Amino acid sequence: MPEPFRADHVGSLLRPPEVQEARAAFRDGSLNRDQLHQVQDKAILAALERQRSAGVDIFTDGEFRRTGFQNDMVEAVEGFVATERPAVVRIWQGPGGEPQEQGTRQVVGAKLRRVRRLTEHQTNFLKEHAPGPVKMTVPSPSQFPAISYQTGVTEEFYPTRSDLLWELASIIKSEINALVNDGVAYIQIDAPRYSYYVDSKWRQHLRDLGEDPDKMFDEAVAADNLCLEGVQRPDLTVALHVCRGNNESKWYAEGGYEPIAEKLFGSLAVDRFLLEYDTDRAGTFEPLRFVPSDKMVVLGLVSSKEARLESQDELLRRIDEASRYVPVERLALSPQCGFASTAAGNLLTEEEQWRKLELVVETARKVWG
């Protein structure tokens, strides 16, 4: 049976200043790739030690080698092209002023061709140096048709978003199979795009594109399942993480899980779901009644978006509330998302981040021993 990993975390950590500076120097040509890797290696080793001392159950490299949680795809696969006009402009809401318009400027403009593994270098270093079991994350294939399909550019190569989805699924399936062969203990699919299907404004956006949101949701589930087809190993944990946007402490979607819960929880071939539950935007725990008895739920009750440290009593109360729908022995605890889904990171300090992870550990030990 997979480990329960009661004190979990989504994966990304705030990039230390030296990593940010090295990445900037690499972009302007004053640092070569080997020098960049040396800086990243040192920072990852320090982050692993902090995770060990905090007491978390699973180790990541903080995604320090990535420019964003999904960007291994763009960097390892030919066929993405820069565009002046984003395929989708999202309204990011949260701290730091008025809602901001933002969208990716990397769209699919050719047939996709993988030129290297997405995570091989990350995985090898992490496995060699981590003091315990390691997690590696990959983006859901549904992430990219939503943000990288541009009318007038992509359709020459992929006539529909569905065509692009299945091409991406085959690439991610190949990477997951490689991670299984690498002996990685915990593989997580990051799937923020499921939030489109619980938010009325994003469902309407999909309709405006001429798409059926319910059909797209069904295809997203099927594509994630294709990625996991044949992934079996007694000690392997496979998870799916769902959030509503996480970019410099901002968000873009809201809505409870109820509209998608029965099919999402009942159909996906994963061991556990990491679910955002740090604000009212995520709704109630009631949709957890659809989680099958052989799956775990990781409650994302601790915010990675703000510096305020949650009350442990409040966390304990909410875990108890969730246990009315999923027995406590099938629950775990984590922050609701990564601390740096993009390289810029969320609006808190590294020390505030580590205190949040320590709180996750302390609370998990109080509940589960």
N, C-alpha and C positions, 0 to 999 in steps of 0.2 A: 504493500500500500504506500502511496506517496506520503511524504512528511506533512504534518498539518501546518507548519510554519505560522505559528500564532502571531508573531510580531513581524509583519510583512512590510514591504515598502515598494512603491510602484517602479522605481528604478533610477530616475535621473536625480542628480544632486547639483547644487549650485556650483558653477565653475569657479575655482579659486582665481584670484587676480592674475597669477602667473600663467594660468592656462589661457585666460582671455587675452593677455598680452602676447603670448606666443602665437596664438591663432591669428591675431592681427598682424604680427610680424611675418608669419607665413604667407598671409594674403598679399602683403606688399613686397614680398620677395626677399626680405632681409633675414629670413630664417628658412633653412631647408627642411625637408620632410623628416629626416632622421633627428634633427635638433628638436623639431616639434614633438616627435614621439618621446624623446628623452624627458621633456618637460611634462608631458602627459603621463608617462610611466611613473615619475616621482609623485605626481599629484594623486594618481590612482592608488599607489601604495599607501599614501597617507590617509586617503578616504577609506580604504579597506581596514586600516587600523582603527579609525574612528568608528566604523560600523561594528568592529569586534568589541571595542570598549563600550559601545552603547548597548550591545547585547542583542542586536537584531538576529533573526534566524536565517536570513538568506543574504548573500553578498552580490553587489553589482559594482561595476566600474564607474558608476555615476553618469554613464554616457559621456564621459569627458572627451572621447575621441570624435563625438558627433557634433555637427552644427545644429542639429535638432533631432527630436526623437524619431522622425520618419526619413531623415535625409540620407541614410545609407542607401536607400533605393535610388535616389537621384544620382548619388556619387558612384554607385556600382553598376548601374544599368544605363546603357546608351539609349537615346531616343527622347530624352527630356531636353527641351530647348527653352532658352530665356525669351520672355515676351514682355513688351511694355505694358500690356493690359492684363491684369490677373484674370484667370478664368472665372473665379468667384470672388466677390468682395464681401467679406464678413464684417459685421458690426461688432467689434470687441467692446465689452462693457466692464466696468470695474474701477479700481482706483486710478488716480493720475489724470483726472480731468474728464472731458466729454467723451462719449463713445467714439471709438476710432474705427475708420474703415481700413481694412488690411486684407491682403490675399497673396497667395503664392504666385511668384512670377516664373516658375518652372512648370511648363506644360508639356504634354506628350506631343511631339512634332515629328515622329518617325516611328518605325517599327522598333519595339523594345528588344534589346539584346543584352543579357547579363554578361559583363566583362570580368567580373570577379565575385567572390563571395561577399555578402553584405556585411558579415560580422566576424570573419575568420580571425583577423588580427586581434580584435577586441577579446574574442573568446579564448584564444590561446594564452594571452597574457593573464587574463582573469583567472583561468583555471590553474595556471602555474602558481599564482601568488595569493589567491584567496584563502583565508583561514577556515573556510567551511564551504558548504554547498553554494553554487552560483546560479544567478538568474541572468538570462539573456532575453531581451525584448526585440520583437519585430513588429512592424506596422501591419495592420489588417489591409488586405487588398482593397477593401471598400473605401479606404482613405483617399485613394488617388482619383478614381473617376469623379468624385465629388469636387475635387479642387484642381485637378490637372487636365481635365478634358475641356478643350476650348473649341467651340464651334468655328469652323473655317480653318482650323489648324489640325486638330486631332482626327477628324472624321475621314480624311484621306487614307489613314492607316488603320483606324478602328472606327467603323461606321457608327457604332453605338457605344454608350457607356458600358453596356453589358459586355460587349466584345473586349473592351479594355480591362474590365474587371477580371475576366477569366484568364487573360494573358498574365496579369499581375499575380493572380492566385497561383499559377504554375511556378512563377519565380519564387514566391514566398514559400510555397510547399517545398521546393528544392532546398531552400535555406534551412527550414525547420528540420528536414530529414538530415541535413549535414550537422545541425546542432545535436540531434539525437545521437548520431554516430560519434560526435565529439565527447559524449558522456555528460553533457550539461544537465544539471539536476532539475532545472525549472525554466520552462519556456513560456513566455507571456506574449500574447497578441494584444497590441494596443489598438483599440477600436473606438476612437471618439466620435466617428461618424454615425454611430447608432443614435446619438443624441438628436440627429435630424428627425428621427421618426417619432420622437416624443414631444417635439416642439411644433406648434401649429404654424409658426411663421416659416420654419424651414420646410415643413411639408408643403406649404403653398409655394415656396421657392422651387421645389422640385416639380410641382405641377406646372409652374410657369416655364420651366425648361422643356415641357412636354413629356415628363416622366411620371410614372405611377409610383408614389412613395411606398405603397404596400408591396408592390412587385419588387422594387429595389431593395426593400428590407429582406424579403424572402431570399433574394439572390445574394445579399451580403452574408446571411447566415450560411447559405449553401457554399459560398466561396470560402468562408472561414473553415467550414467542415472539410472542404477539399484539401485545404492547407494541412489539416491534421489527420488526414486519412492514412491509416497504417502506422500512426505514431503510437507505439506501445512499448513500454518498458516498466517493470514493476516499481522502480524507484524514481520514475519521472513524474514531475508535476507539470501539468499544462493548464494555463489560465488565460482568461480574457479580461481585459481592463476596459471599462466604459467611463468616460467623463463628458463634460459639457464645455470643453475648451479650457486651455491652461496656457496663457501666454503673458508673461510679465504681470501676473496676478489678475489678468482679465479673463472673461468667459464670453461665449457667444450663444449658448443655448440653455433652455430651461424646460423643465417638465418631468413628472414622475415616470417610473418605469412601467406603469400599468399597461399602456397600449402595446408594448412589445414583450412583456414579461413572460407570458406563457410559452411563446415560441422561442424566444431567446434562451431562457433558462432550460426549457425542456428539450431543445433540439441540438444545442451546441455540444460537441464532443470534447468538453474540457472538464478538469477536475474541480476548478474553483473560478469564481467570478470576483473580481476586484471592482467594487461599486462605489461611486462617489455618493457620499451621504453627509457632507459637512455643512450644507445649507438647505434652506427650504426649497431651493431650485430643484432638488432631487426628489421631492415628494416624500411619501411615507414609506414605512417598511412593509406595508401590506402586500405589495407585489411579490415579496419574497416567498409567499405561500406557494408559488409555482416552482420553486427550486426543488429539483428531485432529491431524493434521500441519499443519493450517492455523490452529491456535490457539496462543496463548501462555499461559503460567502465570506469575503474579506470586507469588513465594514470600513469604508473610507471616512472615518469620523473626524480625523485630525486634519485641519486645513494646511495645505502647503502654500496657500496664497497670502496668508497674513502672519504677522509676527506674534500676535496675541496667543499665549499658551492656553490651551483648553483646560478646563477643570476636570480632574480625574473623576470626581464624583459624577459629573455630567456624562462623561464617557461610559462609566459603569452603568448609569441609568439607561443610556441609549442601547448599550449591548443587551441589557435585560429586556428592554422593549422589543428589540429585534428577535430575541429568542422566543417570542411568542409565535413567530412564523417559521424560524429555522432553529432547531435545538442548539443550545450553546456549544455543544461538542462539535458542531459543524460550522462554527463561526471563527473568525480571526479578525485582527485589527491592523489598520495601516493609515497613512495619510491618504487623502482622497485622490491625489495625483502626484506626479513627480514635482520636485522643487525647481526643475529647469527643463521643461519640455522643449524650450528653445534655449539657445546658448546664453541669451541675456539673463534668463532666470527670473524667478519671482521676487517680490519686494519684501525680502527679509534677509537677515544676515546669516552667514554660515553657522555661527554659534546658536542663533535662534532655530535654525534648521536641525542641528544636532540635538537641541533640547526637545524638539518635537519628536524626534525618533526615540530618544530616551523615554519620553512619556508613553509612546506606543509600547515599548518594551515593559516598562513598569506596570502599565495597565494590563497588558497581556499576561504577565506573571501573576498578577493579583487574581485574574479571572480563571486562568487555565493552569497555573502552577509552573 
